Amino acid sequence: MNGESPLQFPCAFPIKVMGVGDPGFQMLVVELVRQHAPDLDEAQVRVRDSRAGRYQSVTVTVNARDRAQLDAIYQDLSGHPHIKLVL
């Protein structure tokens, strides 16, 4: 391996975040992502509730500049107590 990312930057990169479905969850995810991707377009945010409505998934598609930006986004999302899973 040469250590290079298989991704070609810049690129549109979807990040799926899951957590307890409360009214502020989508805004929390958007705020955390915007710290690293201030150009995040609201049209690139999709929300789905679980069947029972207890959980929610928020998918944001960021215009990723580089691997370090993606790593920082994943680190902030994964470290937040209201977020259960980041894919």
Gaussian input, Z-matrix of N, CA and C with variables (Angstrom, degrees):
# hf/3-21g

backbone

0 1
 N
 C     1     B1
 C     2     B2     1     A1
 N     3     B3     2     A2     1     D1
 C     4     B4     3     A3     2     D2
 C     5     B5     4     A4     3     D3
 N     6     B6     5     A5     4     D4
 C     7     B7     6     A6     5     D5
 C     8     B8     7     A7     6     D6
 N     9     B9     8     A8     7     D7
 C    10    B10     9     A9     8     D8
 C    11    B11    10    A10     9     D9
 N    12    B12    11    A11    10    D10
 C    13    B13    12    A12    11    D11
 C    14    B14    13    A13    12    D12
 N    15    B15    14    A14    13    D13
 C    16    B16    15    A15    14    D14
 C    17    B17    16    A16    15    D15
 N    18    B18    17    A17    16    D16
 C    19    B19    18    A18    17    D17
 C    20    B20    19    A19    18    D18
 N    21    B21    20    A20    19    D19
 C    22    B22    21    A21    20    D20
 C    23    B23    22    A22    21    D21
 N    24    B24    23    A23    22    D22
 C    25    B25    24    A24    23    D23
 C    26    B26    25    A25    24    D24
 N    27    B27    26    A26    25    D25
 C    28    B28    27    A27    26    D26
 C    29    B29    28    A28    27    D27
 N    30    B30    29    A29    28    D28
 C    31    B31    30    A30    29    D29
 C    32    B32    31    A31    30    D30
 N    33    B33    32    A32    31    D31
 C    34    B34    33    A33    32    D32
 C    35    B35    34    A34    33    D33
 N    36    B36    35    A35    34    D34
 C    37    B37    36    A36    35    D35
 C    38    B38    37    A37    36    D36
 N    39    B39    38    A38    37    D37
 C    40    B40    39    A39    38    D38
 C    41    B41    40    A40    39    D39
 N    42    B42    41    A41    40    D40
 C    43    B43    42    A42    41    D41
 C    44    B44    43    A43    42    D42
 N    45    B45    44    A44    43    D43
 C    46    B46    45    A45    44    D44
 C    47    B47    46    A46    45    D45
 N    48    B48    47    A47    46    D46
 C    49    B49    48    A48    47    D47
 C    50    B50    49    A49    48    D48
 N    51    B51    50    A50    49    D49
 C    52    B52    51    A51    50    D50
 C    53    B53    52    A52    51    D51
 N    54    B54    53    A53    52    D52
 C    55    B55    54    A54    53    D53
 C    56    B56    55    A55    54    D54
 N    57    B57    56    A56    55    D55
 C    58    B58    57    A57    56    D56
 C    59    B59    58    A58    57    D57
 N    60    B60    59    A59    58    D58
 C    61    B61    60    A60    59    D59
 C    62    B62    61    A61    60    D60
 N    63    B63    62    A62    61    D61
 C    64    B64    63    A63    62    D62
 C    65    B65    64    A64    63    D63
 N    66    B66    65    A65    64    D64
 C    67    B67    66    A66    65    D65
 C    68    B68    67    A67    66    D66
 N    69    B69    68    A68    67    D67
 C    70    B70    69    A69    68    D68
 C    71    B71    70    A70    69    D69
 N    72    B72    71    A71    70    D70
 C    73    B73    72    A72    71    D71
 C    74    B74    73    A73    72    D72
 N    75    B75    74    A74    73    D73
 C    76    B76    75    A75    74    D74
 C    77    B77    76    A76    75    D75
 N    78    B78    77    A77    76    D76
 C    79    B79    78    A78    77    D77
 C    80    B80    79    A79    78    D78
 N    81    B81    80    A80    79    D79
 C    82    B82    81    A81    80    D80
 C    83    B83    82    A82    81    D81
 N    84    B84    83    A83    82    D82
 C    85    B85    84    A84    83    D83
 C    86    B86    85    A85    84    D84
 N    87    B87    86    A86    85    D85
 C    88    B88    87    A87    86    D86
 C    89    B89    88    A88    87    D87
 N    90    B90    89    A89    88    D88
 C    91    B91    90    A90    89    D89
 C    92    B92    91    A91    90    D90
 N    93    B93    92    A92    91    D91
 C    94    B94    93    A93    92    D92
 C    95    B95    94    A94    93    D93
 N    96    B96    95    A95    94    D94
 C    97    B97    96    A96    95    D95
 C    98    B98    97    A97    96    D96
 N    99    B99    98    A98    97    D97
 C   100   B100    99    A99    98    D98
 C   101   B101   100   A100    99    D99
 N   102   B102   101   A101   100   D100
 C   103   B103   102   A102   101   D101
 C   104   B104   103   A103   102   D102
 N   105   B105   104   A104   103   D103
 C   106   B106   105   A105   104   D104
 C   107   B107   106   A106   105   D105
 N   108   B108   107   A107   106   D106
 C   109   B109   108   A108   107   D107
 C   110   B110   109   A109   108   D108
 N   111   B111   110   A110   109   D109
 C   112   B112   111   A111   110   D110
 C   113   B113   112   A112   111   D111
 N   114   B114   113   A113   112   D112
 C   115   B115   114   A114   113   D113
 C   116   B116   115   A115   114   D114
 N   117   B117   116   A116   115   D115
 C   118   B118   117   A117   116   D116
 C   119   B119   118   A118   117   D117
 N   120   B120   119   A119   118   D118
 C   121   B121   120   A120   119   D119
 C   122   B122   121   A121   120   D120
 N   123   B123   122   A122   121   D121
 C   124   B124   123   A123   122   D122
 C   125   B125   124   A124   123   D123
 N   126   B126   125   A125   124   D124
 C   127   B127   126   A126   125   D125
 C   128   B128   127   A127   126   D126
 N   129   B129   128   A128   127   D127
 C   130   B130   129   A129   128   D128
 C   131   B131   130   A130   129   D129
 N   132   B132   131   A131   130   D130
 C   133   B133   132   A132   131   D131
 C   134   B134   133   A133   132   D132
 N   135   B135   134   A134   133   D133
 C   136   B136   135   A135   134   D134
 C   137   B137   136   A136   135   D135
 N   138   B138   137   A137   136   D136
 C   139   B139   138   A138   137   D137
 C   140   B140   139   A139   138   D138
 N   141   B141   140   A140   139   D139
 C   142   B142   141   A141   140   D140
 C   143   B143   142   A142   141   D141
 N   144   B144   143   A143   142   D142
 C   145   B145   144   A144   143   D143
 C   146   B146   145   A145   144   D144
 N   147   B147   146   A146   145   D145
 C   148   B148   147   A147   146   D146
 C   149   B149   148   A148   147   D147
 N   150   B150   149   A149   148   D148
 C   151   B151   150   A150   149   D149
 C   152   B152   151   A151   150   D150
 N   153   B153   152   A152   151   D151
 C   154   B154   153   A153   152   D152
 C   155   B155   154   A154   153   D153
 N   156   B156   155   A155   154   D154
 C   157   B157   156   A156   155   D155
 C   158   B158   157   A157   156   D156
 N   159   B159   158   A158   157   D157
 C   160   B160   159   A159   158   D158
 C   161   B161   160   A160   159   D159
 N   162   B162   161   A161   160   D160
 C   163   B163   162   A162   161   D161
 C   164   B164   163   A163   162   D162
 N   165   B165   164   A164   163   D163
 C   166   B166   165   A165   164   D164
 C   167   B167   166   A166   165   D165
 N   168   B168   167   A167   166   D166
 C   169   B169   168   A168   167   D167
 C   170   B170   169   A169   168   D168
 N   171   B171   170   A170   169   D169
 C   172   B172   171   A171   170   D170
 C   173   B173   172   A172   171   D171
 N   174   B174   173   A173   172   D172
 C   175   B175   174   A174   173   D173
 C   176   B176   175   A175   174   D174
 N   177   B177   176   A176   175   D175
 C   178   B178   177   A177   176   D176
 C   179   B179   178   A178   177   D177
 N   180   B180   179   A179   178   D178
 C   181   B181   180   A180   179   D179
 C   182   B182   181   A181   180   D180
 N   183   B183   182   A182   181   D181
 C   184   B184   183   A183   182   D182
 C   185   B185   184   A184   183   D183
 N   186   B186   185   A185   184   D184
 C   187   B187   186   A186   185   D185
 C   188   B188   187   A187   186   D186
 N   189   B189   188   A188   187   D187
 C   190   B190   189   A189   188   D188
 C   191   B191   190   A190   189   D189
 N   192   B192   191   A191   190   D190
 C   193   B193   192   A192   191   D191
 C   194   B194   193   A193   192   D192
 N   195   B195   194   A194   193   D193
 C   196   B196   195   A195   194   D194
 C   197   B197   196   A196   195   D195
 N   198   B198   197   A197   196   D196
 C   199   B199   198   A198   197   D197
 C   200   B200   199   A199   198   D198
 N   201   B201   200   A200   199   D199
 C   202   B202   201   A201   200   D200
 C   203   B203   202   A202   201   D201
 N   204   B204   203   A203   202   D202
 C   205   B205   204   A204   203   D203
 C   206   B206   205   A205   204   D204
 N   207   B207   206   A206   205   D205
 C   208   B208   207   A207   206   D206
 C   209   B209   208   A208   207   D207
 N   210   B210   209   A209   208   D208
 C   211   B211   210   A210   209   D209
 C   212   B212   211   A211   210   D210
 N   213   B213   212   A212   211   D211
 C   214   B214   213   A213   212   D212
 C   215   B215   214   A214   213   D213
 N   216   B216   215   A215   214   D214
 C   217   B217   216   A216   215   D215
 C   218   B218   217   A217   216   D216
 N   219   B219   218   A218   217   D217
 C   220   B220   219   A219   218   D218
 C   221   B221   220   A220   219   D219
 N   222   B222   221   A221   220   D220
 C   223   B223   222   A222   221   D221
 C   224   B224   223   A223   222   D222
 N   225   B225   224   A224   223   D223
 C   226   B226   225   A225   224   D224
 C   227   B227   226   A226   225   D225
 N   228   B228   227   A227   226   D226
 C   229   B229   228   A228   227   D227
 C   230   B230   229   A229   228   D228
 N   231   B231   230   A230   229   D229
 C   232   B232   231   A231   230   D230
 C   233   B233   232   A232   231   D231
 N   234   B234   233   A233   232   D232
 C   235   B235   234   A234   233   D233
 C   236   B236   235   A235   234   D234
 N   237   B237   236   A236   235   D235
 C   238   B238   237   A237   236   D236
 C   239   B239   238   A238   237   D237
 N   240   B240   239   A239   238   D238
 C   241   B241   240   A240   239   D239
 C   242   B242   241   A241   240   D240
 N   243   B243   242   A242   241   D241
 C   244   B244   243   A243   242   D242
 C   245   B245   244   A244   243   D243
 N   246   B246   245   A245   244   D244
 C   247   B247   246   A246   245   D245
 C   248   B248   247   A247   246   D246
 N   249   B249   248   A248   247   D247
 C   250   B250   249   A249   248   D248
 C   251   B251   250   A250   249   D249
 N   252   B252   251   A251   250   D250
 C   253   B253   252   A252   251   D251
 C   254   B254   253   A253   252   D252
 N   255   B255   254   A254   253   D253
 C   256   B256   255   A255   254   D254
 C   257   B257   256   A256   255   D255
 N   258   B258   257   A257   256   D256
 C   259   B259   258   A258   257   D257
 C   260   B260   259   A259   258   D258

   B1=1.4477
   B2=1.5198
   B3=1.2750
   B4=1.4512
   B5=1.5215
   B6=1.3436
   B7=1.4515
   B8=1.5167
   B9=1.3183
   B10=1.4501
   B11=1.5229
   B12=1.3081
   B13=1.4529
   B14=1.5285
   B15=1.3353
   B16=1.4661
   B17=1.5309
   B18=1.3311
   B19=1.4565
   B20=1.5237
   B21=1.3125
   B22=1.4604
   B23=1.5283
   B24=1.3182
   B25=1.4647
   B26=1.5157
   B27=1.3402
   B28=1.4528
   B29=1.5314
   B30=1.3484
   B31=1.4607
   B32=1.5214
   B33=1.3291
   B34=1.4629
   B35=1.5249
   B36=1.3350
   B37=1.4558
   B38=1.5248
   B39=1.3430
   B40=1.4656
   B41=1.5251
   B42=1.3308
   B43=1.4587
   B44=1.5165
   B45=1.3397
   B46=1.4590
   B47=1.5247
   B48=1.3303
   B49=1.4595
   B50=1.5253
   B51=1.3386
   B52=1.4576
   B53=1.5193
   B54=1.3227
   B55=1.4592
   B56=1.5091
   B57=1.3296
   B58=1.4585
   B59=1.5213
   B60=1.3257
   B61=1.4647
   B62=1.5063
   B63=1.3154
   B64=1.4567
   B65=1.5252
   B66=1.3298
   B67=1.4684
   B68=1.5289
   B69=1.3235
   B70=1.4499
   B71=1.5186
   B72=1.3334
   B73=1.4663
   B74=1.5237
   B75=1.3213
   B76=1.4707
   B77=1.5304
   B78=1.3306
   B79=1.4627
   B80=1.5261
   B81=1.3256
   B82=1.4572
   B83=1.5272
   B84=1.3242
   B85=1.4656
   B86=1.5252
   B87=1.3233
   B88=1.4669
   B89=1.5323
   B90=1.3385
   B91=1.4658
   B92=1.5245
   B93=1.3343
   B94=1.4674
   B95=1.5270
   B96=1.3230
   B97=1.4690
   B98=1.5275
   B99=1.3205
   B100=1.4760
   B101=1.5241
   B102=1.3319
   B103=1.4671
   B104=1.5308
   B105=1.3232
   B106=1.4664
   B107=1.5269
   B108=1.3299
   B109=1.4671
   B110=1.5279
   B111=1.3375
   B112=1.4714
   B113=1.5251
   B114=1.3322
   B115=1.4665
   B116=1.5331
   B117=1.3405
   B118=1.4669
   B119=1.5246
   B120=1.3123
   B121=1.4604
   B122=1.5320
   B123=1.3294
   B124=1.4784
   B125=1.5311
   B126=1.3363
   B127=1.4610
   B128=1.5279
   B129=1.3324
   B130=1.4608
   B131=1.5348
   B132=1.3336
   B133=1.4666
   B134=1.5275
   B135=1.3467
   B136=1.4708
   B137=1.5253
   B138=1.3282
   B139=1.4619
   B140=1.5225
   B141=1.3273
   B142=1.4649
   B143=1.5199
   B144=1.3174
   B145=1.4569
   B146=1.5197
   B147=1.3359
   B148=1.4629
   B149=1.5252
   B150=1.3285
   B151=1.4621
   B152=1.5182
   B153=1.3160
   B154=1.4676
   B155=1.5243
   B156=1.3331
   B157=1.4520
   B158=1.5208
   B159=1.3138
   B160=1.4686
   B161=1.5361
   B162=1.3102
   B163=1.4600
   B164=1.5201
   B165=1.3362
   B166=1.4575
   B167=1.5272
   B168=1.3249
   B169=1.4623
   B170=1.5226
   B171=1.3141
   B172=1.4593
   B173=1.5293
   B174=1.3231
   B175=1.4572
   B176=1.5180
   B177=1.3315
   B178=1.4636
   B179=1.5261
   B180=1.3029
   B181=1.4617
   B182=1.5227
   B183=1.3324
   B184=1.4637
   B185=1.5214
   B186=1.3125
   B187=1.4627
   B188=1.5252
   B189=1.3295
   B190=1.4647
   B191=1.5180
   B192=1.3252
   B193=1.4716
   B194=1.5222
   B195=1.3507
   B196=1.4672
   B197=1.5270
   B198=1.3105
   B199=1.4674
   B200=1.5263
   B201=1.3249
   B202=1.4671
   B203=1.5321
   B204=1.3259
   B205=1.4583
   B206=1.5267
   B207=1.3266
   B208=1.4637
   B209=1.5256
   B210=1.3210
   B211=1.4691
   B212=1.5232
   B213=1.3235
   B214=1.4675
   B215=1.5353
   B216=1.3256
   B217=1.4664
   B218=1.5218
   B219=1.3342
   B220=1.4600
   B221=1.5265
   B222=1.3196
   B223=1.4633
   B224=1.5293
   B225=1.3321
   B226=1.4605
   B227=1.5234
   B228=1.3366
   B229=1.4627
   B230=1.5255
   B231=1.3248
   B232=1.4633
   B233=1.5202
   B234=1.3303
   B235=1.4556
   B236=1.5159
   B237=1.3220
   B238=1.4663
   B239=1.5244
   B240=1.3324
   B241=1.4752
   B242=1.5307
   B243=1.3235
   B244=1.4721
   B245=1.5308
   B246=1.3125
   B247=1.4598
   B248=1.5312
   B249=1.3344
   B250=1.4602
   B251=1.5218
   B252=1.3466
   B253=1.4595
   B254=1.5218
   B255=1.3339
   B256=1.4733
   B257=1.5162
   B258=1.3233
   B259=1.4668
   B260=1.5220
   A1=109.97
   A2=116.09
   A3=119.21
   A4=112.54
   A5=118.39
   A6=121.79
   A7=114.44
   A8=117.57
   A9=119.65
   A10=110.16
   A11=115.88
   A12=121.26
   A13=109.66
   A14=116.92
   A15=118.62
   A16=112.39
   A17=116.49
   A18=120.70
   A19=110.12
   A20=115.29
   A21=121.41
   A22=107.01
   A23=116.54
   A24=120.72
   A25=110.27
   A26=117.46
   A27=127.31
   A28=111.24
   A29=115.05
   A30=119.65
   A31=110.37
   A32=115.30
   A33=120.81
   A34=106.70
   A35=116.45
   A36=120.70
   A37=109.66
   A38=118.06
   A39=120.44
   A40=111.33
   A41=115.90
   A42=122.92
   A43=107.01
   A44=116.37
   A45=121.62
   A46=108.52
   A47=115.30
   A48=122.24
   A49=108.14
   A50=116.68
   A51=120.11
   A52=111.17
   A53=114.43
   A54=120.34
   A55=110.37
   A56=115.44
   A57=120.99
   A58=108.16
   A59=115.23
   A60=120.45
   A61=113.07
   A62=116.54
   A63=119.55
   A64=108.15
   A65=117.18
   A66=119.54
   A67=115.10
   A68=118.53
   A69=120.22
   A70=114.83
   A71=118.50
   A72=120.46
   A73=112.27
   A74=117.23
   A75=120.21
   A76=110.42
   A77=117.00
   A78=120.39
   A79=110.86
   A80=117.64
   A81=121.23
   A82=110.74
   A83=116.48
   A84=121.35
   A85=109.95
   A86=117.13
   A87=121.24
   A88=110.56
   A89=117.22
   A90=120.41
   A91=111.30
   A92=117.43
   A93=120.44
   A94=111.06
   A95=117.12
   A96=120.62
   A97=110.27
   A98=117.00
   A99=120.75
   A100=112.77
   A101=117.76
   A102=119.60
   A103=110.23
   A104=116.54
   A105=121.40
   A106=112.88
   A107=116.18
   A108=121.26
   A109=108.19
   A110=116.67
   A111=119.92
   A112=113.86
   A113=116.93
   A114=120.29
   A115=112.40
   A116=117.76
   A117=120.91
   A118=110.12
   A119=116.32
   A120=123.47
   A121=109.08
   A122=116.93
   A123=121.21
   A124=111.51
   A125=117.33
   A126=120.55
   A127=111.07
   A128=117.31
   A129=121.99
   A130=112.04
   A131=116.53
   A132=121.79
   A133=108.13
   A134=115.49
   A135=120.72
   A136=109.01
   A137=115.83
   A138=121.07
   A139=109.19
   A140=115.10
   A141=120.70
   A142=108.75
   A143=115.39
   A144=120.76
   A145=109.21
   A146=115.89
   A147=119.45
   A148=108.68
   A149=115.86
   A150=119.29
   A151=112.74
   A152=116.34
   A153=120.40
   A154=112.07
   A155=117.24
   A156=121.46
   A157=114.11
   A158=117.02
   A159=120.03
   A160=111.74
   A161=116.18
   A162=120.82
   A163=110.42
   A164=113.66
   A165=119.69
   A166=107.79
   A167=115.74
   A168=119.05
   A169=107.29
   A170=113.86
   A171=121.18
   A172=106.10
   A173=115.91
   A174=120.52
   A175=108.23
   A176=115.38
   A177=120.84
   A178=107.64
   A179=116.01
   A180=120.19
   A181=107.40
   A182=114.62
   A183=119.87
   A184=109.89
   A185=115.16
   A186=121.11
   A187=105.55
   A188=115.63
   A189=121.40
   A190=111.45
   A191=114.85
   A192=121.00
   A193=111.71
   A194=115.19
   A195=119.36
   A196=110.07
   A197=115.19
   A198=121.29
   A199=111.56
   A200=117.13
   A201=120.88
   A202=110.83
   A203=117.26
   A204=120.79
   A205=109.99
   A206=117.49
   A207=121.00
   A208=110.88
   A209=117.35
   A210=120.72
   A211=110.96
   A212=117.20
   A213=121.40
   A214=111.00
   A215=117.07
   A216=120.93
   A217=109.53
   A218=117.30
   A219=121.21
   A220=111.33
   A221=117.45
   A222=121.23
   A223=110.56
   A224=117.72
   A225=121.08
   A226=111.36
   A227=116.73
   A228=119.83
   A229=110.92
   A230=117.20
   A231=121.56
   A232=112.25
   A233=116.88
   A234=120.49
   A235=114.37
   A236=118.01
   A237=120.18
   A238=110.70
   A239=117.90
   A240=120.30
   A241=115.32
   A242=119.44
   A243=120.81
   A244=112.05
   A245=116.67
   A246=120.53
   A247=108.74
   A248=115.76
   A249=121.01
   A250=113.00
   A251=117.71
   A252=121.07
   A253=109.63
   A254=115.74
   A255=121.77
   A256=107.24
   A257=116.25
   A258=121.65
   A259=109.99
   D1=141.53
   D2=-179.11
   D3=-98.01
   D4=1.49
   D5=177.03
   D6=82.69
   D7=-4.76
   D8=179.15
   D9=-81.11
   D10=148.66
   D11=178.58
   D12=-74.37
   D13=141.87
   D14=175.51
   D15=-71.39
   D16=-12.20
   D17=177.96
   D18=-79.23
   D19=146.97
   D20=174.69
   D21=-104.38
   D22=119.72
   D23=-177.59
   D24=-100.51
   D25=149.48
   D26=-6.52
   D27=-71.68
   D28=155.93
   D29=178.66
   D30=-153.24
   D31=157.16
   D32=173.49
   D33=-80.12
   D34=122.28
   D35=-173.80
   D36=-128.76
   D37=115.01
   D38=179.54
   D39=-80.90
   D40=137.77
   D41=176.15
   D42=-125.31
   D43=123.78
   D44=-179.18
   D45=-104.23
   D46=128.11
   D47=-176.04
   D48=-123.82
   D49=131.42
   D50=179.80
   D51=-121.68
   D52=143.32
   D53=179.39
   D54=-166.83
   D55=-177.50
   D56=179.17
   D57=-65.96
   D58=132.53
   D59=-174.98
   D60=-79.75
   D61=90.39
   D62=172.29
   D63=-118.85
   D64=164.49
   D65=-173.81
   D66=-57.06
   D67=-27.06
   D68=-177.14
   D69=-93.31
   D70=-0.13
   D71=-174.04
   D72=-63.70
   D73=-46.77
   D74=-179.67
   D75=-59.15
   D76=-44.45
   D77=-178.81
   D78=-65.64
   D79=-37.21
   D80=176.88
   D81=-59.41
   D82=-48.10
   D83=-179.48
   D84=-61.53
   D85=-46.92
   D86=-178.79
   D87=-61.31
   D88=-42.68
   D89=-179.93
   D90=-63.76
   D91=-43.32
   D92=179.99
   D93=-64.55
   D94=-41.93
   D95=-179.76
   D96=-68.29
   D97=-39.86
   D98=-177.52
   D99=-64.02
   D100=-21.43
   D101=176.70
   D102=-62.00
   D103=-28.48
   D104=-178.12
   D105=-111.36
   D106=-18.16
   D107=179.91
   D108=-134.73
   D109=74.35
   D110=-175.17
   D111=-62.42
   D112=-16.05
   D113=-179.82
   D114=-89.87
   D115=11.77
   D116=179.86
   D117=-55.78
   D118=126.31
   D119=-179.70
   D120=-92.33
   D121=127.94
   D122=179.82
   D123=-55.95
   D124=-27.56
   D125=179.09
   D126=-68.49
   D127=-15.14
   D128=-179.59
   D129=-96.40
   D130=19.15
   D131=179.68
   D132=-115.97
   D133=123.22
   D134=177.72
   D135=-120.72
   D136=139.56
   D137=-178.06
   D138=-124.95
   D139=136.05
   D140=175.35
   D141=-134.41
   D142=135.76
   D143=175.64
   D144=-92.81
   D145=149.58
   D146=174.48
   D147=-69.02
   D148=166.10
   D149=-178.42
   D150=-54.48
   D151=-43.89
   D152=-178.94
   D153=-82.43
   D154=-9.51
   D155=178.45
   D156=81.49
   D157=4.40
   D158=-178.07
   D159=-78.09
   D160=-34.06
   D161=-178.51
   D162=-116.84
   D163=162.02
   D164=-178.91
   D165=-139.97
   D166=143.13
   D167=172.08
   D168=-115.67
   D169=136.86
   D170=178.34
   D171=-121.69
   D172=121.03
   D173=176.78
   D174=-108.09
   D175=121.89
   D176=176.80
   D177=-114.99
   D178=135.56
   D179=176.76
   D180=-108.11
   D181=113.49
   D182=-177.57
   D183=-100.94
   D184=153.49
   D185=172.20
   D186=-88.82
   D187=90.62
   D188=-173.34
   D189=-73.99
   D190=128.80
   D191=179.34
   D192=-85.42
   D193=-38.85
   D194=-177.84
   D195=-162.87
   D196=173.62
   D197=-177.13
   D198=-65.02
   D199=-37.05
   D200=-179.62
   D201=-61.31
   D202=-37.94
   D203=178.06
   D204=-63.80
   D205=-46.00
   D206=179.14
   D207=-63.02
   D208=-42.24
   D209=178.93
   D210=-60.44
   D211=-41.72
   D212=179.80
   D213=-65.28
   D214=-40.64
   D215=178.22
   D216=-62.94
   D217=-48.92
   D218=-179.60
   D219=-61.21
   D220=-39.53
   D221=-178.86
   D222=-64.28
   D223=-46.12
   D224=-179.98
   D225=-65.29
   D226=-43.79
   D227=-179.84
   D228=-64.98
   D229=-46.69
   D230=-177.15
   D231=-65.19
   D232=-29.06
   D233=-177.18
   D234=-83.99
   D235=-5.86
   D236=-177.15
   D237=-84.47
   D238=133.36
   D239=-175.51
   D240=-65.74
   D241=-21.81
   D242=-179.63
   D243=-86.35
   D244=-7.33
   D245=-177.50
   D246=-101.58
   D247=125.47
   D248=-176.27
   D249=-92.00
   D250=-34.96
   D251=-173.77
   D252=-153.82
   D253=140.84
   D254=176.69
   D255=-128.88
   D256=124.42
   D257=179.60
   D258=-119.86

